[in-house]
Amino acid sequence: MRRFLLVLPLLALSLLSPAFAETRASDRVALVVGMSGYETVPKLKNTINDARALAGTLEGMGFAVDVLMDATKEETLQELQDFAFRAETADIALIYYAGHGVSVQGTTFLIPVDARVQAAKDIVTASVTMDQMLASVDGARKMSILILDSCRDNPFPDVIDLRDPEVAKGLTTGKGGLAAPAPERGTLVAFAARDGEVAMDGDGENSPFNVALRENMVLPDLEIGLMFRQVRDDVLAATGNLQEPATYGSLPGEPFFLAGGAAGGAEPGVDDLAAAWSKIVEEDQANLQRLADAGDSRSIVGLALAKLDRQRADYDPSGAVALLEKAVAAGDADAKYRLAKVLEGGFGVAADPARAVELYGQAAEAGIAAAVNDMGYFAFTGELGVPKDRDRALALFRQAADLGHTEAMFNLASFAANGKAPGLGAKDAADLLYRALRGGSELALDGLLNNADKFPRETWAELQAILAEKGLYDGAVDGSFGPGTRRAVLAAYGIFEAEN
């Protein structure tokens, strides 16, 4: 259920006039990086082959792929900056890096070909960090993926002794490898080898991890969590259990696919999720059940939601609630949010508004952006027995917006633009509207295109300034809404309009 406030009257979405044609930014973008021809450290055998092979696989899957081979640090950082902008209008953004990498005191450094390291401190200035790559990929609207096929031996054995306890902080072994990351929710980081372990180049033209990744990512209707689990099993088998890939991050409750099926909208409802997880259960119930039995909360939630699919013979709302309660008891924040939805709407079970609000609150405290926005909505409207509190509602919308929730951005922007959000003005409203557009908010796009006169000229002028700074608008910054501003708003969303 979408939670937004009709501060502005919204009309039906009607974006393009017959006189114009549209092109849309790719909803799947990837950056593939291969480093092999190092100037001062050992060259790597398969990294270029691996990168080229993966780029071809991704292109065949419909990704818009940029390839960067044997690049300097400056070239890599520039490409990451350019890719970050493209990623903002994509549903999925993926970066694959094959090359040298090393972790020192818990920070992972990825080594460009021009790196010159004569002392441990030189790594900081000579390298690109994993965090910089994460920053470039994490703006995607639904899923961000960073794959590091870089956990090879320490390339600086004469400079850095990873066996030194002071140097090896954050590592689980003295051999090398990469330190475990802690990505944000909705971002998945995959390592070719578990943190602290070393990956293998293999005997052929491609590494065992690269082969397993390419073979599995093209399989239709294989949910991404199960897909990387299969990659892990295949690499273990290919290396005689010597190399174990690992994934890190908190996947959202929506199932996600690299090939084949797709989840619902930005925030699919219970019925949509039930149907999506039901299909996964039909395709791969054994693996999903195995993970659930091992205590994986996301798999438990998936099995629970599948039981809410009314088309299934084993439709079992009570069983679904029992499974969700199990995941809630384990502290899973997403399970709290999903159970709140079920209990609010009474999906096959008796509605329980009081418990729903309690669970929404717990999910919000755990940083689930949609739950924070929902609590703001309840505080503003007084629904579900929540006391009306405008100040609290605005604070919650602001918090949800900071967490990346686009409807909360629009909610807050519409208040700020009309002088109803203390401390926020036209510039703040414009920034929120721009972020909502880049995040894929149809609500913001509809409100701006079809209700332009509901936003003050000051807000439009500030938004024009932002669009001009981003290279999307070259007209006058005058606060008027004309064809040029309209095209810039569409471009910010990811739709490019051109005259026939």
Secondary structure as GFF3:
##gff-version 3
##sequence-region A 1 500
A	DSSP	beta_strand	20	24	.	.	.	ID=ss1
A	DSSP	beta_strand	28	34	.	.	.	ID=ss2
A	DSSP	alpha_helix	47	60	.	.	.	ID=ss3
A	DSSP	beta_strand	64	69	.	.	.	ID=ss4
A	DSSP	alpha_helix	73	87	.	.	.	ID=ss5
A	DSSP	beta_strand	92	98	.	.	.	ID=ss6
A	DSSP	beta_strand	101	104	.	.	.	ID=ss7
A	DSSP	beta_strand	107	110	.	.	.	ID=ss8
A	DSSP	alpha_helix	122	126	.	.	.	ID=ss9
A	DSSP	beta_strand	128	129	.	.	.	ID=ss10
A	DSSP	alpha_helix	130	137	.	.	.	ID=ss11
A	DSSP	beta_strand	143	149	.	.	.	ID=ss12
A	DSSP	beta_strand	187	191	.	.	.	ID=ss13
A	DSSP	alpha_helix	208	217	.	.	.	ID=ss14
A	DSSP	alpha_helix	224	238	.	.	.	ID=ss15
A	DSSP	beta_strand	246	248	.	.	.	ID=ss16
A	DSSP	alpha_helix	270	293	.	.	.	ID=ss17
A	DSSP	alpha_helix	297	306	.	.	.	ID=ss18
A	DSSP	alpha_helix	317	329	.	.	.	ID=ss19
A	DSSP	alpha_helix	333	345	.	.	.	ID=ss20
A	DSSP	alpha_helix	353	365	.	.	.	ID=ss21
A	DSSP	alpha_helix	369	381	.	.	.	ID=ss22
A	DSSP	three_ten_helix	383	385	.	.	.	ID=ss23
A	DSSP	alpha_helix	390	402	.	.	.	ID=ss24
A	DSSP	alpha_helix	406	417	.	.	.	ID=ss25
A	DSSP	alpha_helix	426	438	.	.	.	ID=ss26
A	DSSP	alpha_helix	442	450	.	.	.	ID=ss27
A	DSSP	three_ten_helix	452	454	.	.	.	ID=ss28
A	DSSP	alpha_helix	457	469	.	.	.	ID=ss29
A	DSSP	alpha_helix	483	493	.	.	.	ID=ss30
A	DSSP	beta_strand	495	499	.	.	.	ID=ss31
###
